[in-house]
Amino acid sequence: MGVNSSEMVDTAFIFPGQGAQYVGMGKSLYEKHDIVKKTFNHANDILKFDLTRLCFEGPAEELTKTQNCQVGILVTSIAVLRAHLLEKSEFTPQVALGLSLGEYTALVAAESLSFSDAVKLVHLRGQLMEDASGENPGKMASILGLGLKSIEEICEETGAEIANLNCPGQIVISGAVDAVDKAVLRAKEEGARRAIMLDVSGPFHSTLMAGASHKLKKALEAVLVLPPKIPVVSNVMTYAQDNPEQIKENLVDQLSSTTYWEESIRHVALRGIKTFLEIGPGTVLKGLLRRIDPELICHNIAA
């Protein structure tokens, strides 16, 4: 899992977001490590349903549902992290961050948020996002090969919104179905190389999620958040924040506003950290880092 070395390497731990899930994630580690079994079993007890079976056996269409995949990715990522920490590793985490829901995983890794609270919150977050999508139907699309200024103008014209700035040349938009369809058409007219509709159930990271944000804020009021043991870089602020109330506010804002993954990674790199450890299912983040800065080194600790 790790790279053997006698030297310690300052590293950023990064955690994946929605879309990284796949049937079978975590299963091989579950069979090897007691800590992974305990992690999944603990999550089952909290959720009152068999998340383990859903992650390991599917079906895929059930796992892909927002209220299931988000908590599944969180639990799998923490299980992978715990298994990794059992091994002698030269990677020393100096900072943590996660893409969208991955920020919750980063907060658990930094001992700011308890595992139990994170499981409850992320499951609720997924349900609230599904509910908001039912009330305000929408979609998301990834626009490739068109500049930010052009997409900002298109969004202003069509009513779509910029959801994610993940890496150079890739901007994700969100909003009502008609608004996103119009924006995609305009983007192609303006010379976008490609426009890909995303396989998500609603207009995430847009103002159409405002109702979900309000309800999540209420839930977070009852949750204990501690100052992180290592800095956690926020998706919406693009720098580390150690004030518990501000951390809660960031998690609320994240649902209905733009996330800035590229800028967050560049902030970490400016701190002198060039090595990243992607912990959890998939290798999406490794691909994004390659686009952000080819000189950054990313190792994947897979599920």
BELLINRA-V164242 format. One record per backbone hydrogen bond with DSSP energy under -1.0 kcal/mol. CO is the residue of the C=O (numbers start at 1). NH is the residue of the N-H. E is the energy in kcal/mol with one decimal. If there is no record, write none. Layout:
BEGIN
<<CO & NH & E> <CO & NH & E>>
END
This chain:
BEGIN
<<9 & 92 & -2.6> <11 & 94 & -3.1> <12 & 277 & -2.8> <13 & 97 & -2.2> <14 & 279 & -2.6> <15 & 99 & -2.3> <17 & 20 & -1.6> <22 & 25 & -1.9> <24 & 27 & -1.8> <26 & 30 & -2.2> <27 & 31 & -1.6> <29 & 32 & -1.0> <29 & 33 & -2.6> <33 & 37 & -1.6> <34 & 38 & -2.8> <35 & 39 & -1.9> <36 & 40 & -2.4> <37 & 41 & -2.8> <38 & 42 & -2.4> <39 & 43 & -1.9> <40 & 44 & -2.3> <41 & 45 & -2.1> <42 & 46 & -2.1> <43 & 47 & -2.7> <44 & 48 & -2.0> <49 & 51 & -1.7> <50 & 54 & -1.5> <51 & 55 & -2.8> <52 & 56 & -2.5> <53 & 57 & -3.2> <54 & 58 & -1.5> <55 & 24 & -3.7> <59 & 63 & -2.3> <60 & 64 & -2.4> <65 & 68 & -1.8> <65 & 69 & -3.1> <66 & 70 & -1.6> <68 & 72 & -2.2> <69 & 73 & -2.6> <70 & 74 & -2.1> <71 & 75 & -2.5> <72 & 76 & -2.4> <73 & 77 & -2.6> <74 & 78 & -2.3> <75 & 79 & -2.4> <76 & 80 & -2.6> <77 & 81 & -2.5> <78 & 82 & -2.7> <79 & 83 & -2.2> <80 & 84 & -2.5> <81 & 85 & -2.4> <84 & 87 & -1.3> <90 & 9 & -3.3> <92 & 11 & -2.5> <95 & 13 & -2.4> <96 & 233 & -2.0> <97 & 15 & -1.5> <99 & 102 & -2.4> <100 & 103 & -2.4> <101 & 104 & -1.6> <102 & 106 & -2.3> <103 & 107 & -2.0> <104 & 108 & -1.9> <105 & 109 & -2.6> <106 & 110 & -1.8> <107 & 112 & -3.0> <107 & 113 & -1.3> <108 & 111 & -1.8> <110 & 229 & -3.4> <112 & 226 & -2.7> <114 & 118 & -2.5> <115 & 119 & -2.5> <116 & 120 & -2.1> <117 & 121 & -2.9> <118 & 122 & -2.9> <119 & 123 & -2.0> <120 & 124 & -2.3> <121 & 125 & -3.2> <122 & 126 & -2.3> <123 & 127 & -2.0> <124 & 128 & -3.1> <125 & 129 & -2.3> <126 & 130 & -2.1> <127 & 131 & -2.7> <128 & 132 & -2.6> <129 & 133 & -1.9> <130 & 134 & -1.6> <131 & 135 & -1.9> <132 & 136 & -2.7> <139 & 175 & -1.4> <140 & 198 & -2.5> <141 & 173 & -3.1> <142 & 196 & -2.6> <143 & 171 & -2.3> <144 & 193 & -1.9> <144 & 194 & -1.4> <147 & 151 & -2.0> <148 & 152 & -2.8> <149 & 153 & -2.1> <150 & 154 & -2.1> <151 & 155 & -2.6> <152 & 156 & -2.2> <153 & 157 & -1.7> <154 & 158 & -2.3> <155 & 159 & -2.7> <161 & 174 & -2.9> <163 & 259 & -2.6> <164 & 172 & -2.5> <165 & 262 & -2.2> <167 & 170 & -1.9> <169 & 145 & -1.9> <171 & 143 & -3.4> <172 & 163 & -2.8> <172 & 164 & -1.5> <173 & 141 & -2.1> <174 & 161 & -3.0> <175 & 139 & -2.3> <176 & 180 & -2.6> <177 & 181 & -2.5> <178 & 182 & -2.3> <179 & 183 & -2.3> <180 & 184 & -2.6> <181 & 185 & -2.1> <182 & 186 & -2.5> <183 & 187 & -2.6> <184 & 188 & -2.1> <185 & 189 & -1.9> <186 & 190 & -1.9> <187 & 192 & -2.7> <188 & 191 & -1.1> <194 & 144 & -2.9> <196 & 142 & -3.0> <198 & 200 & -1.9> <202 & 204 & -1.7> <206 & 209 & -2.0> <207 & 210 & -1.6> <209 & 213 & -2.3> <210 & 214 & -2.2> <211 & 215 & -1.8> <212 & 216 & -2.5> <213 & 217 & -2.3> <214 & 218 & -1.5> <215 & 219 & -1.8> <216 & 220 & -2.5> <217 & 221 & -1.3> <219 & 222 & -1.1> <220 & 223 & -1.6> <231 & 96 & -2.5> <232 & 241 & -1.3> <234 & 238 & -1.9> <235 & 260 & -2.8> <239 & 234 & -1.8> <243 & 247 & -2.5> <244 & 248 & -2.1> <245 & 249 & -2.0> <246 & 250 & -2.6> <247 & 251 & -2.0> <248 & 252 & -1.9> <249 & 253 & -2.9> <250 & 254 & -2.2> <252 & 255 & -1.0> <255 & 205 & -1.5> <259 & 165 & -2.5> <260 & 264 & -1.9> <261 & 265 & -2.5> <262 & 266 & -2.3> <263 & 267 & -2.0> <264 & 268 & -1.8> <265 & 269 & -2.5> <266 & 270 & -2.0> <268 & 271 & -1.1> <268 & 273 & -1.4> <269 & 272 & -1.8> <274 & 297 & -3.0> <275 & 12 & -2.2> <276 & 299 & -2.6> <277 & 14 & -2.6> <278 & 301 & -3.4> <283 & 287 & -1.6> <284 & 288 & -1.9> <285 & 289 & -2.7> <286 & 290 & -1.8> <287 & 291 & -1.3> <288 & 292 & -2.1> <289 & 293 & -2.8> <293 & 296 & -2.1> <297 & 276 & -3.3> <299 & 278 & -3.0> <301 & 280 & -2.1> <303 & 26 & -1.9>>
END
